[in-house]
Every structure is written in structure tokens, then in C-alpha cells.
Amino acid sequence: MATSKPAAKQVRLTLVKSKFGRLKSHRACILGLGLKRMHQSVVVADTPENRGMINSVSYLLRIEQV
């Protein structure tokens, strides 16, 4: 009998405000999350590392649970 792993939680992020004129560390977080342009959406794993980056730039993002 095989046991299946529970699916990893994921979060969909959409960049809704411009990254220009922001702190260098905030621009690095946006790039680290895989966002490159306005209104682009990415799906990332809901890990503590990603959650920390999301929290620091949450004012630029729309966040949805997937």
C-alpha cells in the first residue's frame, strides 16, 4: 500500500505596483519570487523563505491561495 504525500501548499502572486523607485532589497525580493514585470503572475510554494519575501513586499503584490 503506497501512501501519497499531501500536496505542497502554493500561493499565486501578481505584481500590481511598479518595482521602480523601491528599496534595493525589495527589488531583490521581487526578482527572487520570479516576478519581472507588472501584472505578471507566478505560483510559488508556501515556504517560510518565500513567505518572508512576500511579507516584505506585500504592498506591491496581490496574494491568492491556490
KELUM-650710 format. One record per atom (N, C-alpha, C, O): residue number from 1; residue in three letters; atom name; x, y, z. Coordinates in nm, 3 decimals. Layout:
N
(gugu NUM,"Ala","CA",(X,Y,Z));
...
# end
This chain:
66
(gugu 1,"Met","N",(0.084,-0.116,0.000));
(gugu 1,"Met","CA",(0.000,0.000,0.000));
(gugu 1,"Met","C",(0.090,0.124,0.000));
(gugu 1,"Met","O",(0.171,0.143,0.091));
(gugu 2,"Ala","N",(0.075,0.208,-0.101));
(gugu 2,"Ala","CA",(0.155,0.329,-0.113));
(gugu 2,"Ala","C",(0.081,0.446,-0.047));
(gugu 2,"Ala","O",(-0.040,0.462,-0.062));
(gugu 3,"Thr","N",(0.157,0.524,0.025));
(gugu 3,"Thr","CA",(0.097,0.644,0.085));
(gugu 3,"Thr","C",(0.137,0.763,0.002));
(gugu 3,"Thr","O",(0.254,0.779,-0.035));
(gugu 4,"Ser","N",(0.042,0.847,-0.028));
(gugu 4,"Ser","CA",(0.072,0.965,-0.108));
(gugu 4,"Ser","C",(0.104,1.082,-0.018));
(gugu 4,"Ser","O",(0.045,1.099,0.089));
(gugu 5,"Lys","N",(0.199,1.164,-0.063));
(gugu 5,"Lys","CA",(0.235,1.284,0.011));
(gugu 5,"Lys","C",(0.126,1.388,-0.005));
(gugu 5,"Lys","O",(0.068,1.399,-0.113));
(gugu 6,"Pro","N",(0.095,1.464,0.099));
(gugu 6,"Pro","CA",(-0.001,1.573,0.079));
(gugu 6,"Pro","C",(0.060,1.677,-0.013));
(gugu 6,"Pro","O",(0.180,1.703,-0.008));
(gugu 7,"Ala","N",(-0.023,1.737,-0.097));
(gugu 7,"Ala","CA",(0.025,1.837,-0.192));
(gugu 7,"Ala","C",(0.079,1.958,-0.116));
(gugu 7,"Ala","O",(0.020,2.004,-0.019));
(gugu 8,"Ala","N",(0.192,2.008,-0.164));
(gugu 8,"Ala","CA",(0.251,2.127,-0.102));
(gugu 8,"Ala","C",(0.162,2.247,-0.127));
(gugu 8,"Ala","O",(0.107,2.263,-0.237));
(gugu 9,"Lys","N",(0.147,2.330,-0.027));
(gugu 9,"Lys","CA",(0.063,2.449,-0.043));
(gugu 9,"Lys","C",(0.134,2.546,-0.136));
(gugu 9,"Lys","O",(0.256,2.558,-0.136));
(gugu 10,"Gln","N",(0.054,2.614,-0.216));
(gugu 10,"Gln","CA",(0.109,2.709,-0.311));
(gugu 10,"Gln","C",(0.035,2.841,-0.303));
(gugu 10,"Gln","O",(-0.079,2.848,-0.258));
(gugu 11,"Val","N",(0.103,2.946,-0.348));
(gugu 11,"Val","CA",(0.049,3.081,-0.344));
(gugu 11,"Val","C",(0.067,3.143,-0.483));
(gugu 11,"Val","O",(0.174,3.130,-0.543));
(gugu 12,"Arg","N",(-0.037,3.210,-0.534));
(gugu 12,"Arg","CA",(-0.025,3.283,-0.661));
(gugu 12,"Arg","C",(0.000,3.429,-0.628));
(gugu 12,"Arg","O",(-0.075,3.491,-0.553));
(gugu 13,"Leu","N",(0.107,3.484,-0.686));
(gugu 13,"Leu","CA",(0.145,3.623,-0.663));
(gugu 13,"Leu","C",(0.134,3.701,-0.793));
(gugu 13,"Leu","O",(0.175,3.652,-0.898));
(gugu 14,"Thr","N",(0.080,3.821,-0.786));
(gugu 14,"Thr","CA",(0.071,3.909,-0.901));
(gugu 14,"Thr","C",(0.129,4.043,-0.862));
(gugu 14,"Thr","O",(0.090,4.101,-0.760));
(gugu 15,"Leu","N",(0.222,4.093,-0.942));
(gugu 15,"Leu","CA",(0.283,4.224,-0.917));
(gugu 15,"Leu","C",(0.187,4.332,-0.966));
(gugu 15,"Leu","O",(0.162,4.343,-1.086));
(gugu 16,"Val","N",(0.131,4.412,-0.873));
(gugu 16,"Val","CA",(0.030,4.511,-0.910));
(gugu 16,"Val","C",(0.082,4.654,-0.900));
(gugu 16,"Val","O",(0.016,4.747,-0.946));
(gugu 17,"Lys","N",(0.199,4.674,-0.840));
(gugu 17,"Lys","CA",(0.262,4.806,-0.835));
(gugu 17,"Lys","C",(0.404,4.793,-0.889));
(gugu 17,"Lys","O",(0.464,4.685,-0.883));
(gugu 18,"Ser","N",(0.456,4.901,-0.941));
(gugu 18,"Ser","CA",(0.587,4.900,-1.003));
(gugu 18,"Ser","C",(0.699,4.876,-0.901));
(gugu 18,"Ser","O",(0.690,4.919,-0.786));
(gugu 19,"Lys","N",(0.802,4.807,-0.945));
(gugu 19,"Lys","CA",(0.919,4.782,-0.860));
(gugu 19,"Lys","C",(1.018,4.897,-0.864));
(gugu 19,"Lys","O",(1.110,4.903,-0.782));
(gugu 20,"Phe","N",(1.001,4.989,-0.958));
(gugu 20,"Phe","CA",(1.095,5.100,-0.971));
(gugu 20,"Phe","C",(1.074,5.202,-0.859));
(gugu 20,"Phe","O",(0.962,5.230,-0.819));
(gugu 21,"Gly","N",(1.184,5.255,-0.810));
(gugu 21,"Gly","CA",(1.179,5.351,-0.702));
(gugu 21,"Gly","C",(1.167,5.286,-0.565));
(gugu 21,"Gly","O",(1.145,5.355,-0.466));
(gugu 22,"Arg","N",(1.180,5.155,-0.558));
(gugu 22,"Arg","CA",(1.171,5.083,-0.430));
(gugu 22,"Arg","C",(1.310,5.057,-0.374));
(gugu 22,"Arg","O",(1.410,5.078,-0.443));
(gugu 23,"Leu","N",(1.316,5.011,-0.252));
(gugu 23,"Leu","CA",(1.444,4.975,-0.192));
(gugu 23,"Leu","C",(1.509,4.862,-0.270));
(gugu 23,"Leu","O",(1.441,4.778,-0.329));
(gugu 24,"Lys","N",(1.642,4.861,-0.270));
(gugu 24,"Lys","CA",(1.716,4.758,-0.343));
(gugu 24,"Lys","C",(1.681,4.619,-0.290));
(gugu 24,"Lys","O",(1.671,4.524,-0.368));
(gugu 25,"Ser","N",(1.664,4.606,-0.160));
(gugu 25,"Ser","CA",(1.629,4.475,-0.102));
(gugu 25,"Ser","C",(1.490,4.431,-0.144));
(gugu 25,"Ser","O",(1.466,4.311,-0.160));
(gugu 26,"His","N",(1.397,4.526,-0.161));
(gugu 26,"His","CA",(1.262,4.491,-0.206));
(gugu 26,"His","C",(1.263,4.447,-0.351));
(gugu 26,"His","O",(1.192,4.354,-0.388));
(gugu 27,"Arg","N",(1.342,4.516,-0.435));
(gugu 27,"Arg","CA",(1.355,4.473,-0.575));
(gugu 27,"Arg","C",(1.415,4.333,-0.583));
(gugu 27,"Arg","O",(1.377,4.254,-0.669));
(gugu 28,"Ala","N",(1.510,4.303,-0.494));
(gugu 28,"Ala","CA",(1.571,4.169,-0.491));
(gugu 28,"Ala","C",(1.468,4.063,-0.451));
(gugu 28,"Ala","O",(1.470,3.953,-0.505));
(gugu 29,"Cys","N",(1.380,4.095,-0.359));
(gugu 29,"Cys","CA",(1.275,4.001,-0.318));
(gugu 29,"Cys","C",(1.179,3.974,-0.434));
(gugu 29,"Cys","O",(1.139,3.860,-0.456));
(gugu 30,"Ile","N",(1.143,4.078,-0.507));
(gugu 30,"Ile","CA",(1.052,4.062,-0.621));
(gugu 30,"Ile","C",(1.116,3.970,-0.725));
(gugu 30,"Ile","O",(1.050,3.880,-0.778));
(gugu 31,"Leu","N",(1.243,3.993,-0.754));
(gugu 31,"Leu","CA",(1.314,3.910,-0.850));
(gugu 31,"Leu","C",(1.328,3.767,-0.797));
(gugu 31,"Leu","O",(1.315,3.671,-0.873));
(gugu 32,"Gly","N",(1.354,3.753,-0.669));
(gugu 32,"Gly","CA",(1.367,3.621,-0.607));
(gugu 32,"Gly","C",(1.237,3.541,-0.612));
(gugu 32,"Gly","O",(1.240,3.418,-0.615));
(gugu 33,"Leu","N",(1.126,3.609,-0.613));
(gugu 33,"Leu","CA",(0.996,3.541,-0.624));
(gugu 33,"Leu","C",(0.962,3.509,-0.769));
(gugu 33,"Leu","O",(0.863,3.440,-0.796));
(gugu 34,"Gly","N",(1.043,3.557,-0.864));
(gugu 34,"Gly","CA",(1.022,3.525,-1.004));
(gugu 34,"Gly","C",(0.937,3.624,-1.080));
(gugu 34,"Gly","O",(0.891,3.595,-1.191));
(gugu 35,"Leu","N",(0.917,3.741,-1.023));
(gugu 35,"Leu","CA",(0.835,3.844,-1.089));
(gugu 35,"Leu","C",(0.926,3.941,-1.162));
(gugu 35,"Leu","O",(1.022,3.993,-1.105));
(gugu 36,"Lys","N",(0.894,3.967,-1.288));
(gugu 36,"Lys","CA",(0.979,4.054,-1.369));
(gugu 36,"Lys","C",(0.906,4.176,-1.421));
(gugu 36,"Lys","O",(0.970,4.279,-1.447));
(gugu 37,"Arg","N",(0.775,4.169,-1.437));
(gugu 37,"Arg","CA",(0.703,4.284,-1.493));
(gugu 37,"Arg","C",(0.566,4.298,-1.427));
(gugu 37,"Arg","O",(0.517,4.207,-1.360));
(gugu 38,"Met","N",(0.507,4.414,-1.448));
(gugu 38,"Met","CA",(0.376,4.443,-1.390));
(gugu 38,"Met","C",(0.271,4.345,-1.441));
(gugu 38,"Met","O",(0.275,4.302,-1.556));
(gugu 39,"His","N",(0.178,4.309,-1.356));
(gugu 39,"His","CA",(0.065,4.222,-1.385));
(gugu 39,"His","C",(0.105,4.080,-1.423));
(gugu 39,"His","O",(0.024,4.004,-1.475));
(gugu 40,"Gln","N",(0.230,4.044,-1.397));
(gugu 40,"Gln","CA",(0.274,3.906,-1.417));
(gugu 40,"Gln","C",(0.235,3.827,-1.293));
(gugu 40,"Gln","O",(0.246,3.876,-1.181));
(gugu 41,"Ser","N",(0.190,3.703,-1.314));
(gugu 41,"Ser","CA",(0.155,3.615,-1.202));
(gugu 41,"Ser","C",(0.248,3.495,-1.201));
(gugu 41,"Ser","O",(0.284,3.442,-1.306));
(gugu 42,"Val","N",(0.285,3.453,-1.081));
(gugu 42,"Val","CA",(0.364,3.332,-1.064));
(gugu 42,"Val","C",(0.302,3.252,-0.950));
(gugu 42,"Val","O",(0.236,3.307,-0.862));
(gugu 43,"Val","N",(0.325,3.121,-0.952));
(gugu 43,"Val","CA",(0.281,3.034,-0.844));
(gugu 43,"Val","C",(0.407,2.983,-0.774));
(gugu 43,"Val","O",(0.493,2.922,-0.837));
(gugu 44,"Val","N",(0.417,3.008,-0.643));
(gugu 44,"Val","CA",(0.533,2.966,-0.566));
(gugu 44,"Val","C",(0.486,2.880,-0.449));
(gugu 44,"Val","O",(0.371,2.889,-0.406));
(gugu 45,"Ala","N",(0.578,2.798,-0.398));
(gugu 45,"Ala","CA",(0.548,2.716,-0.282));
(gugu 45,"Ala","C",(0.536,2.805,-0.159));
(gugu 45,"Ala","O",(0.606,2.906,-0.147));
(gugu 46,"Asp","N",(0.448,2.768,-0.069));
(gugu 46,"Asp","CA",(0.426,2.846,0.053));
(gugu 46,"Asp","C",(0.524,2.797,0.160));
(gugu 46,"Asp","O",(0.486,2.724,0.252));
(gugu 47,"Thr","N",(0.651,2.838,0.146));
(gugu 47,"Thr","CA",(0.755,2.800,0.241));
(gugu 47,"Thr","C",(0.789,2.920,0.329));
(gugu 47,"Thr","O",(0.755,3.033,0.293));
(gugu 48,"Pro","N",(0.855,2.899,0.442));
(gugu 48,"Pro","CA",(0.892,3.013,0.526));
(gugu 48,"Pro","C",(0.983,3.114,0.454));
(gugu 48,"Pro","O",(0.973,3.234,0.477));
(gugu 49,"Glu","N",(1.070,3.064,0.365));
(gugu 49,"Glu","CA",(1.160,3.153,0.291));
(gugu 49,"Glu","C",(1.080,3.243,0.197));
(gugu 49,"Glu","O",(1.100,3.364,0.195));
(gugu 50,"Asn","N",(0.991,3.183,0.120));
(gugu 50,"Asn","CA",(0.907,3.262,0.029));
(gugu 50,"Asn","C",(0.813,3.352,0.105));
(gugu 50,"Asn","O",(0.790,3.466,0.064));
(gugu 51,"Arg","N",(0.758,3.305,0.216));
(gugu 51,"Arg","CA",(0.665,3.385,0.295));
(gugu 51,"Arg","C",(0.734,3.510,0.350));
(gugu 51,"Arg","O",(0.672,3.616,0.358));
(gugu 52,"Gly","N",(0.860,3.499,0.387));
(gugu 52,"Gly","CA",(0.935,3.616,0.433));
(gugu 52,"Gly","C",(0.951,3.721,0.325));
(gugu 52,"Gly","O",(0.936,3.840,0.350));
(gugu 53,"Met","N",(0.982,3.675,0.202));
(gugu 53,"Met","CA",(0.995,3.769,0.091));
(gugu 53,"Met","C",(0.860,3.832,0.058));
(gugu 53,"Met","O",(0.852,3.951,0.030));
(gugu 54,"Ile","N",(0.754,3.751,0.062));
(gugu 54,"Ile","CA",(0.619,3.802,0.034));
(gugu 54,"Ile","C",(0.580,3.908,0.136));
(gugu 54,"Ile","O",(0.524,4.011,0.100));
(gugu 55,"Asn","N",(0.610,3.883,0.264));
(gugu 55,"Asn","CA",(0.575,3.979,0.369));
(gugu 55,"Asn","C",(0.647,4.112,0.352));
(gugu 55,"Asn","O",(0.591,4.217,0.382));
(gugu 56,"Ser","N",(0.772,4.108,0.304));
(gugu 56,"Ser","CA",(0.847,4.233,0.291));
(gugu 56,"Ser","C",(0.798,4.319,0.175));
(gugu 56,"Ser","O",(0.815,4.441,0.179));
(gugu 57,"Val","N",(0.739,4.258,0.072));
(gugu 57,"Val","CA",(0.692,4.336,-0.044));
(gugu 57,"Val","C",(0.542,4.319,-0.066));
(gugu 57,"Val","O",(0.493,4.334,-0.178));
(gugu 58,"Ser","N",(0.469,4.288,0.039));
(gugu 58,"Ser","CA",(0.325,4.261,0.026));
(gugu 58,"Ser","C",(0.248,4.382,-0.026));
(gugu 58,"Ser","O",(0.142,4.366,-0.085));
(gugu 59,"Tyr","N",(0.300,4.502,-0.005));
(gugu 59,"Tyr","CA",(0.232,4.622,-0.053));
(gugu 59,"Tyr","C",(0.239,4.637,-0.205));
(gugu 59,"Tyr","O",(0.172,4.723,-0.262));
(gugu 60,"Leu","N",(0.319,4.554,-0.272));
(gugu 60,"Leu","CA",(0.331,4.557,-0.417));
(gugu 60,"Leu","C",(0.256,4.442,-0.484));
(gugu 60,"Leu","O",(0.243,4.439,-0.606));
(gugu 61,"Leu","N",(0.208,4.346,-0.405));
(gugu 61,"Leu","CA",(0.156,4.221,-0.458));
(gugu 61,"Leu","C",(0.008,4.201,-0.431));
(gugu 61,"Leu","O",(-0.048,4.257,-0.337));
(gugu 62,"Arg","N",(-0.055,4.119,-0.517));
(gugu 62,"Arg","CA",(-0.186,4.060,-0.487));
(gugu 62,"Arg","C",(-0.157,3.913,-0.459));
(gugu 62,"Arg","O",(-0.092,3.846,-0.539));
(gugu 63,"Ile","N",(-0.205,3.863,-0.346));
(gugu 63,"Ile","CA",(-0.171,3.728,-0.299));
(gugu 63,"Ile","C",(-0.297,3.645,-0.294));
(gugu 63,"Ile","O",(-0.397,3.686,-0.237));
(gugu 64,"Glu","N",(-0.292,3.524,-0.356));
(gugu 64,"Glu","CA",(-0.406,3.434,-0.357));
(gugu 64,"Glu","C",(-0.359,3.294,-0.321));
(gugu 64,"Glu","O",(-0.256,3.248,-0.371));
(gugu 65,"Gln","N",(-0.433,3.225,-0.236));
(gugu 65,"Gln","CA",(-0.404,3.085,-0.205));
(gugu 65,"Gln","C",(-0.450,2.999,-0.322));
(gugu 65,"Gln","O",(-0.558,3.020,-0.377));
(gugu 66,"Val","N",(-0.368,2.902,-0.360));
(gugu 66,"Val","CA",(-0.404,2.812,-0.471));
(gugu 66,"Val","C",(-0.440,2.677,-0.414));
(gugu 66,"Val","O",(-0.473,2.585,-0.489));
# end
